[in-house]
Amino acid sequence: MSASTAVVIALLAGAQASAKECPPGQAANEQEGWEGLANNARQNADWYVVDHGAPEVSPMLGAVSAVYQDDGEYEGQYLVFIKQLNHPKYLFMVLRPRFDFCSNISSIDDGKPDLFEVIFANIDSRKF
């Protein structure tokens, strides 16, 4: 892993909760139906890797998690991470939800193609 990738991961993964975080149980990833949105994030990530010339990786198999950012460029927002570690190529992606992460997700159409925006993508420690 390159030093720049390690710094990005440390900054993103090291976020701690703050007063702006969703109340307990109200973050999208804590609600019933999250798996549909997680699959949507994986699909958006998959389109991104194909569009950027890396069809050999599969975000569809990646682990999805969400972390609240209490500082940095995305302060006050949740970011979604997709990590694929058990593939011949290591994949790490960060997506920004395009919906209110604290809202009731039952009203969100998890089939919409524009629910997430890829803001960082890395394969084998190379940003792409």
Contact map, one row per residue, 1 for C-alpha under 8 A:
11101100000000000000000000000000000000000000000000000000000000000000000000000000000000000000000000000000000000000000000000011000
11111100000000000000000000000000000000000000000000000000000000000000000000000000000000000000000000000000000000000000000000001100
11111110000000000000000000000000000000000000000000000000000000000000000000000000000000000000000000000000000000000000000000000000
01111111000000000000000000000000000000000000000000000000000000000000000000000000000000000000000000000000000000000000000000000000
11111111100000000000000000000000000000000000000000000000000000000000000000000000000000000000000000000000000000000000000001001110
11111111110000000000000000000000000000000000000000000000000000000000000000000000000000000000000000000000000000000000000000000000
00111111111000000000000000000000000000000000000000000000000000000000000000000000000000000000000000000000000000000000000000000000
00011111111100000000000000000000000000000000000000000000000000000000000000000000000000000000000000000000000000000000000000000000
00001111111111000000000000000000000000000000000000000000000000000000000000000000000000000000000000000000000000000000000000000000
00000111111111000000000000000000000000000000000000000000000000000000000000000000000000000000000000000000000000000000000000000000
00000011111111100000000000000000000000000000000000000000000000000000000000000000000000000000000000000000000000000000000000000000
00000001111111100000000000000000000000000000000000000000000000000010100000000000000000000000000000000000000000000000000000000000
00000000111111100000000000000000000000000000000000000000000000000010000000000000000000000000000000000000000000000000000000000000
00000000111111110000000000000000000000000000000000000000000000000000000000000000000000000000000000000000000000000000000000000000
00000000001111111000000000000000000000000000000000000000000000000011111000000000000000000000000000000000000000000000000000000000
00000000000001111100000000000000000000000000000000000000000000000001110000000000000000000000000000000000000000000000000000000000
00000000000000111111100000000000000000000000000000000000000000000001110000000000000000000000000000000000000000000000000000000000
00000000000000011111100000000000000000000000000000000000000000000000010000000000000000000000000000000000000000000000000000000000
00000000000000001111100000000000000000000000000000000000000000000000000000000000000000000000000000000000000000000000000000000000
00000000000000001111110000000000000000000000000000000000000000000000000000010000000000000000000000000000000000000000000000000000
00000000000000001111111000000000000000000000000000000000000000000001000000010000000000000000000000000000000000000000000000000000
00000000000000000001111111100000000000000000000000000000000000000000000000000000000000000000000000001100000000000000000000000000
00000000000000000000111111100000000000000000000000000000000000000000000000000000000000000000000000000100000000000000000000000000
00000000000000000000011111100000000000000000000000000000000000000000000000000000000000000000000000000000000000000000000000000000
00000000000000000000011111100110000000000000000000000000000000000000000000000000000000000000000000000000000000000000000000000000
00000000000000000000011111110110000000000000000000000000000000000000000000000000000000000000000000000111000000000000000000000000
00000000000000000000011111111110000000000000000000000000000000000000000000000000000000000000000000001110000000000000000000000000
00000000000000000000000001111110010000000000000000000000000000000000000000000000000000000000000000001111100000000000000000000000
00000000000000000000000000111110010000000000000000000000000000001100000000000000000000000000000000000000000000000000000000000000
00000000000000000000000011111111010000000000000000000000000000000000000000000000000000000000000000000000000000000000000000000000
00000000000000000000000011111111110000000000000000000000000000000000000000000000000000000000000000000001100000000000000000000000
00000000000000000000000000000111111000000000000000000000000000000000000000000000000000000000000000000000000000000000000000000000
00000000000000000000000000000011111110000000000000000000000000000000000000000000000000000000000000000000110000000000000000000000
00000000000000000000000000011111111111000000000000000000000000000000000000000000000000000000000000000000100000000000000000000000
00000000000000000000000000000001111111100000000000000000000000000000000000000000000000000000000000000000000000000000000000000000
00000000000000000000000000000000111111110000000000000000000000000000000000000000000000000000000000000000000001000000000000000000
00000000000000000000000000000000111111111000000000000000000000000000000000000000000000000000000000000000000001000000000000000000
00000000000000000000000000000000011111111100000000000000000000010000000000000000000000000000000000000000000000000000000000000000
00000000000000000000000000000000001111111110000000000000000100000000000000000000000000000000000000000000000000000000000000000000
00000000000000000000000000000000000111111111000000000000000000000000000000000000000000000000000000000000000001111011000000000000
00000000000000000000000000000000000011111111100000000000000000000000000000000001000000000000001000000000000000000011000000000000
00000000000000000000000000000000000001111111110000000000001111010000000000000000010000000000000000000000000000000000000000000000
00000000000000000000000000000000000000111111111000000000001100000000000000000000000000000000000000000000000000000000000000000000
00000000000000000000000000000000000000011111111100000000000000000000000000000000000000000000000000000000000000001101110000000000
00000000000000000000000000000000000000001111111110000000001100000000000000000000000000000000101000000000000000000000010000000000
00000000000000000000000000000000000000000111111111000000011100000000000000000000000000000000000000000000000000000000000000000000
00000000000000000000000000000000000000000011111111100000000000000000000000000000000000000000000000000000000000000000000000000000
00000000000000000000000000000000000000000001111111110000000000000000000000000000000000000000000000000000000000000000010000000000
00000000000000000000000000000000000000000000111111111110100000000000000000000000000000000000000000000000000000000000000000000000
00000000000000000000000000000000000000000000011111111110000000000000000000000000000000000000000000000000000000000000000000000000
00000000000000000000000000000000000000000000001111111100000000000000000000000000000000000000000000000000000000000000000000000000
00000000000000000000000000000000000000000000000111111100000000000000000000000000000000000000000000000000000000000000000000000001
00000000000000000000000000000000000000000000000011111110000000000000000000000000000000000000000000000000000000000000000000000000
00000000000000000000000000000000000000000000000011111111100000000000000000000000000000000000000000000000000000000000000000000000
00000000000000000000000000000000000000000000000011001111110000000000000000000000000000000000000000000000000000000000000000000000
00000000000000000000000000000000000000000000000000000111110000000000000000000000000000000000000000000000000000000000000000000000
00000000000000000000000000000000000000000000000010000111111000000000000000000000000000101010000000000000000000000000000000000000
00000000000000000000000000000000000000000000010000000011111111000000000000000000000100000000000000000000000000000000000000000000
00000000000000000000000000000000000000000110110000000000111111000000000000000000011100000010000000000000000000000000000000000000
00000000000000000000000000000000000000100110110000000000011111000000000000000000000000000000000000000000000000000000000000000000
00000000000000000000000000000000000000000100000000000000011111100000000000000000000100000000000000000000000000000000000000000000
00000000000000000000000000000000000000000100000000000000011111110000000000000000011110000000000000000000000000000000000000000000
00000000000000000000000000000000000000000000000000000000000011111000000000000000111100000000000000000000000000000000000000000000
00000000000000000000000000000000000001000100000000000000000001111100000000000001111000000000000000000000000000000000000000000000
00000000000000000000000000001000000000000000000000000000000000111110000000000001110000000000000000000000000000000000000000000000
00000000000000000000000000001000000000000000000000000000000000011111000000000111100000000000000000000000000000000000000000000000
00000000000110100000000000000000000000000000000000000000000000001111100000000111100000000000000000000000000000000000000000000000
00000000000000111000100000000000000000000000000000000000000000000111110000011110000000000000000000000000000000000000000000000000
00000000000100111000000000000000000000000000000000000000000000000011111101111110000000000000000000000000000000000000000000000000
00000000000000111100000000000000000000000000000000000000000000000001111101111000000000000000000000000000000000000000000000000000
00000000000000100000000000000000000000000000000000000000000000000000111111110000000000000000000000000000000000000000000000000000
00000000000000000000000000000000000000000000000000000000000000000000111111100000000000000000000000000000000000000000000000000000
00000000000000000000000000000000000000000000000000000000000000000000001111100000000000000000000000000000000000000000000000000000
00000000000000000000000000000000000000000000000000000000000000000000111111111100000000000000000000000000000000000000000000000000
00000000000000000000000000000000000000000000000000000000000000000000111111111000000000000000000000000000000000000000000000000000
00000000000000000001100000000000000000000000000000000000000000000001111001111100000000000000000000000000000000000000000000000000
00000000000000000000000000000000000000000000000000000000000000000001110001111110000000000000000000000000000000000000000000000000
00000000000000000000000000000000000000000000000000000000000000000111100001011111000000000000000110001000000000000000000000000000
00000000000000000000000000000000000000000000000000000000000000000111100000001111100000000000011110000000000000000000000000000000
00000000000000000000000000000000000000001000000000000000000000011110000000000111110000000000011110000000000000000000000000000000
00000000000000000000000000000000000000000000000000000000000000111110000000000011111000000001111000000000000000000000000000000000
00000000000000000000000000000000000000000100000000000000001001111000000000000001111100000011110000000000000000000000000000000000
00000000000000000000000000000000000000000000000000000000001001110000000000000000111110000111100000000000000000000000000000000000
00000000000000000000000000000000000000000000000000000000011011100000000000000000011111100111000000000000000000000000000000000000
00000000000000000000000000000000000000000000000000000000000001000000000000000000001111101110000000000000000000000000000000000000
00000000000000000000000000000000000000000000000000000000000000000000000000000000000111111100000000000000000000000000000000000000
00000000000000000000000000000000000000000000000000000000100000000000000000000000000111111100000000000000000000000000000000000000
00000000000000000000000000000000000000000000000000000000000000000000000000000000000001111100000000000000000000000000000000000000
00000000000000000000000000000000000000000000000000000000100000000000000000000000000011111110000000000000000000000000000000110000
00000000000000000000000000000000000000000000000000000000000000000000000000000000001111111111000000000000000000000000000000111000
00000000000000000000000000000000000000000000000000000000101000000000000000000000011110001111100000000000000000000000000011110000
00000000000000000000000000000000000000000000000000000000000000000000000000000000111100000111110000000000000000000000000011100000
00000000000000000000000000000000000000000000100000000000000000000000000000000000111000000011111000000000000000000000011111000000
00000000000000000000000000000000000000000000000000000000000000000000000000000011110000000001111100000000000000000000011110000000
00000000000000000000000000000000000000001000100000000000000000000000000000000011100000000000111110000000000000000001111100000000
00000000000000000000000000000000000000000000000000000000000000000000000000000111000000000000011111000000000000000001111000000000
00000000000000000000000000000000000000000000000000000000000000000000000000000111000000000000001111111000000000000011100000000000
00000000000000000000000000000000000000000000000000000000000000000000000000000000000000000000000111110000000000000111100000000000
00000000000000000000000000000000000000000000000000000000000000000000000000000000000000000000000011111000000000000010000000000000
00000000000000000000000000000000000000000000000000000000000000000000000000000000000000000000000011111110000000000000000000000000
00000000000000000000010000110000000000000000000000000000000000000000000000000100000000000000000010111110000000000000000000000000
00000000000000000000011001110000000000000000000000000000000000000000000000000000000000000000000000011111000000000000000000000000
00000000000000000000000001110000000000000000000000000000000000000000000000000000000000000000000000011111100000000000000000000000
00000000000000000000000001010010000000000000000000000000000000000000000000000000000000000000000000000111111100000000000000000000
00000000000000000000000000010010110000000000000000000000000000000000000000000000000000000000000000000011111100000000000000000000
00000000000000000000000000000000100000000000000000000000000000000000000000000000000000000000000000000001111100000000000000000000
00000000000000000000000000000000000000000000000000000000000000000000000000000000000000000000000000000001111110000000000000000000
00000000000000000000000000000000000000000000000000000000000000000000000000000000000000000000000000000001111111000000000000000000
00000000000000000000000000000000000000000000000000000000000000000000000000000000000000000000000000000000001111110000000000000000
00000000000000000000000000000000000110010000000000000000000000000000000000000000000000000000000000000000000111110010000000000000
00000000000000000000000000000000000000010000000000000000000000000000000000000000000000000000000000000000000011111000000000000000
00000000000000000000000000000000000000010000000000000000000000000000000000000000000000000000000000000000000011111110000000000000
00000000000000000000000000000000000000010001000000000000000000000000000000000000000000000000000000000000000000111111000000000000
00000000000000000000000000000000000000000001000000000000000000000000000000000000000000000000000001000000000000011111100000000000
00000000000000000000000000000000000000011000000000000000000000000000000000000000000000000000000011100000000001011111100000000000
00000000000000000000000000000000000000011001000000000000000000000000000000000000000000000000001111000000000000001111110000000000
00000000000000000000000000000000000000000001000000000000000000000000000000000000000000000000001111000000000000000111111000000000
00000000000000000000000000000000000000000001100100000000000000000000000000000000000000000000111100000000000000000001111110000000
00000000000000000000000000000000000000000000000000000000000000000000000000000000000000000000111100000000000000000000111110000000
00000000000000000000000000000000000000000000000000000000000000000000000000000000000000000000111000000000000000000000011111000011
00000000000000000000000000000000000000000000000000000000000000000000000000000000000000000011110000000000000000000000011111100011
00001000000000000000000000000000000000000000000000000000000000000000000000000000000000000011100000000000000000000000000111111111
00000000000000000000000000000000000000000000000000000000000000000000000000000000000000001111000000000000000000000000000011111111
10000000000000000000000000000000000000000000000000000000000000000000000000000000000000001110000000000000000000000000000001111100
11001000000000000000000000000000000000000000000000000000000000000000000000000000000000000100000000000000000000000000000001111110
01001000000000000000000000000000000000000000000000000000000000000000000000000000000000000000000000000000000000000000000001111111
00001000000000000000000000000000000000000000000000000000000000000000000000000000000000000000000000000000000000000000000111101111
00000000000000000000000000000000000000000000000000010000000000000000000000000000000000000000000000000000000000000000000111100111
